[in-house]
Amino acid sequence: MIKRLIPTAVAFLSLLLLLVYANYYETSDILPPGAQKPEPILGCSASEITSITWKRADDESIKLVIASESSKLVLPGELASDKSEADGLIRHFAELRYEMVVAENATDTAGYGIDSDSPTVIIEAGNRSWELYLGSKIEIGGSVYLAKKDDPRVFMVPGYIRGGFAKTLDDLRDRRWFAEDFGQINHISIVAPESAVELRLGESFSEWFIDQPASYSADGVAVAEFVERLRNLRISRFVDDNPAETDDYGFAAPGLAITLGNSEGRVFALETGEISGSESYARRPGTAPIHASLNSDLNELKRNANDLREKYLAMPRHDRISELTITDASASITIERKQEQWLIGDRVVADADIKSFLSALGQSRIFSFGKLEKLEEHGLHVKEKCRLIDIKDPEQPLTLWLGVKQGMNLSVMNRKELMLISAEVDDALKLFMHRISQGQQASVE
């Protein structure tokens, strides 16, 4: 037993000493026996890289010039580049480390898939540069061979770097339709084959109004969301930077035309042409390039007046209301304002009850607007049998007929349109009539 234990202990101590030596004298990391210390392929940080050039035997070279604010492509032509792509590439190349040196002095690299036709990338960092050649894939582990100009070694590096060597011009281009800052947008036009809407920013710079097809208050959140969607709209496919004929893409009869104007008088516009599968051709009017965007993204921009309208009832001001009539299944009451009091006949109604009811009406969200059609389905075909809310105001009167509940919604109509509104209106009406009824009983007693 002792004879077997001594050799085992000696072997263990030897292994331990090797690990300690490797840890403190050869590498900053603890490495398993036989492994090499990984070193960076480049000798620079991501922030030092100033350009990346892709050289290919059967293709035009591509050069990406890196800048902190706006990187750009300068070969084969000057184009804006995708910032996230540029940031990712410089990080990947700067952080690339070899897993192993597979040849210290390779005189022939063909066996590693590295020759004059190999994908080549040139990285520049100020006055320094590195020319990298990508070799073949190593089947075990998915790594790849890589060599550097003026370095006799062949390296084994992680396989993810193959994506960095395979970038195309389309991969690197900026896919935003609008890279510039919109500034303070104060006018919006959205024209589609089935609808058109015009919006303007109010003088307070906090309220939006719809001027066409009718005059409404606009939902500021919905307008801001629309502007943000347009700002973030991306090109799904680069089609033609210099088309000979634009009619071939369906722009003779645009499908969607959007125009934004800002406080500085600048205009930002986009129009779509023919649908092509899951995409539609699009362009910025006044510029040559025609590209494509996904229909799913473009459909989010097809907003009509009802989509952008304020989704709450336009309530009269409390201090201007002269009379309020409420009719439900049990009764019809008229409440008049006289000498700063609310009266039913000669009985006083608490101002707090009036305010609470009007507030509940004004806070009930409208889910949809529609034409005064198929009213029987909504229980609104006979007005005389409907519950009624009639508010008299010399400037902004409001009359509502209440129909049937549809789930969590309530069918309601005014003199112009049908709405589905939160069923909280129904609850508010019942509570208000209950309070009036209680007040009547108290006055009798």
ZIQUI-V881672 format. One line per field, one symbol per residue. ss: DSSP state (H for helix, E for strand, - for the rest). psi: psi as a letter, one per 30 degrees, with the letter a starting at -180 (. if undefined). burial: # if it has 9 or more other ideal C-beta (glycine too) atoms within 8 Angstrom, else .. A space follows every 10 residues. Layout:
ss->???
psi->???
burial->???
This chain:
ss->-HHHHHHHHH HHHHHHHHHH HHHHHH---- ---------E -----HHH-- EEEEE----- -EEEE----- -EEEE---EE E-HHHHHHHH HHHH--EEEE EEE------H HH-------E EEEEE--EEE EEEEEEE--- ---EEEEE-- ---EEEE--- HHHHH---HH HHE--E---- ----EEEEEE EE--EEEEEE E------EEE EE---EEE-H HHHHHHHHHH H--E--EEEE ------HHH- HHH--EEEEE EE----EEEE EEEEEE--EE EEE------E EEEEHHHHH- ----HHHHE- -E-----HHH --EEEEE--- -EEEEEEE-- EEEE--EEE- HHHHHHHHHH HH--EEEEEE ----HHHH-- --HHH-EEEE EE-----EEE EEEEEE--EE EEE----EEE EE-HHHHHHH HHHHHHHHHH HHHH-
psi->eeeeeeeeee eeeeeeeeee eeeffflflj klkfllkklk elhlleffkf lkkjkkeglk kkkjkkleej llkfkfljlk ljeeeeeeee eeeefkkkfk jfkeijfjge fggjafgkkk kkkkibgllk jkkkalkjej fglllklkkg jflklklkff feeefgklee eflkgkejfl kfajkfkkkj kleflkkkll klffgfkkkk fkfljlklje eeeeeeeeee egklkfkkdj fikekfffgg feikekkkkk klfggkkjlk llbkkjbglk klljkflekk allkeeeeff fikaeeeflk glkjklkeff kfkkkkkafe lkkkkkjkhg lkkjcgkkkk eeeeeeeeee efgkkkflkl lilhfefghg fjefflkkjj kkkfeilkkk kkblkibglk kklafflkkj lkffeeeeee eeeeeeeeee eeee.
burial->.......... ....#..##. ###....... #......... ##.#.#.##. ####.#.... ######.... ###.#...#. ###.##..## ####.####. #.#..#..#. .###...### #####....# #####.##.. ..######.. ..#####.#. ##.##.#.#. .###.###.. .#.##.#### ##..###### ##....#### .....##### .##..##.## ..####..#. ..#..#..## #..####### ##.....### ###.....## ###.....## #####.##.. #####..##. .##.##...# #.####.#.. ..#.###... .###..#.## ..######.# ##.#.##... ....#..### .....##### ###..##### ###.....## ####..#### ########## ###.##..## .....
